[in-house]
């Protein structure tokens, strides 16, 4: 099952609607005299950009299904409030990829400097830390001995130097990949094919990572 449901788009709509509660909220927003609506629109616009980036990542990952990858989008870890943008099980069933889509400034390069992740001069290391922590939590929930869980940041907009870098965090190593390079990076994952093992991991993944609802 690979149906794509975009919680970021739903959140953008919720933010706009909340600032326009009631007839008066709609009227003042339309007249341009509702500062709460103006602020909400700015926040919602950022969520919509993220939603489009997530949808594009889903489109880029889709062809991997024909190579035996099992792909899920927009999931949440049971008992946790955060969502996981994309989760993939390798064809051999020995690895799970926990991927987080980011849309960063198109005019600034993403690189590792002094052991930290940057987009231009903006420190993005905390984003890598979170990706590694989420991957650790997913691995613990899956509870499959010998299963490798890889955290990946898929970056849209900002050019990633060399197309692919890795950064070491306190929670583990994170692969940082330009969106147009993500399929190539994942195709370099462990080779082999085990339908039974991959299907077993995918079933477990559906149990501990249900569809996310805002």
C-alpha positions, 0 to 999 in steps of 0.5 A: 500500500503506497497511498500518499496522504499529505498531513502538511497540506492538511495542516496548512488548511487548518491554520488558515481556517482557524484564523477565519472562524466565523463570518466576521473572521472571513470578512475581515480577512477578505478586507485585509484587516485581520492581522491574525489571518495575515500571520496565519497565511504566512505560516500556512504558505510555509506548510504548503511549500513543505507539502509540495516538497513531500509530494515531489519526494513521493513521486521521485521514490515511486519507481523504486517499487518496481525494484522491490522496495515497499514504500509508505508516506506520512506515518506516525509512530504509535504513542508519539506526536511527530510524523514520519514523511517517508518510510521504505523497506529494502527489497532484501528486508534487512534495512528500513529508510526513515526519510524526512523531506526538507525544502531549504533556501534555493540560493544557499548550498547545503554542506557539512562544515566543522562537523555540523550541517548548514544551509548557507550560514544557517545551522541546520544540524538540529534537523539532522539530530531529529532525523536520527532520533526519529530513526532510532525510535522507529527501529526500537518500535520495529524490534527486528533483530539485525534490521538496519534503520537509516535516517535520510534528509531529502533536500529540495531547493538548496543544492547539496554539495556533491549531491549527497553528504553525510553528517554525524550526530549524537544519535547516529549518522544521517545521509543528506541527499539532494532530492534528484539524487535520492533514487540513486543513493537508495539503489546503492543499498544492500543488494538481494531480494527476499520477498518473505522477509521484506513483507514481514518487515512491511507488515510490522511497519504498518502496525507500528506506523499507522497513517498520520492524522492531524 
